[in-house]
Amino acid sequence: MATSPDVLDALRSALRVERDHLRRQLGEYGTGGEDMAFDGNFADSGQVAAEKGEHRVLANSIQDSLADIDHALEKLDKGGYGICERCGQEISEARLEAMPATRYCISCASS
Ligand SMILES: [Zn+2]
């Protein structure tokens, strides 16, 4: 049972909204502007370093999510979206709606 075009359209929109959202977050937490945001805000330079480290981790995880979303959008255009990349089975619609950028079906993701 293939995922219906209506559902795919909705997922594509959801992915684009999420991508825009993450890109904005990355603008706030990413390396550009990081120094400006922190200069003079903390007296303790150790705390500044810790905060910067946290933000770098966050920025990395946002970049990972963005890569997954770009990958999912590419599959939506070129084909292969909704197919598990490990076992080749269709990913359930419910799972795609919950996690539109997922690459794996529920059994592969949990193994
Ligand atoms: Zn699978």
Boltz pocket constraint, residues with backbone or C-beta under 6 A from the ligand:
constraints:
  - pocket:
      binder: B
      contacts: [[A, 84], [A, 85], [A, 86], [A, 87], [A, 88], [A, 89], [A, 104], [A, 105], [A, 106], [A, 107], [A, 108], [A, 109]]
      max_distance: 6.0
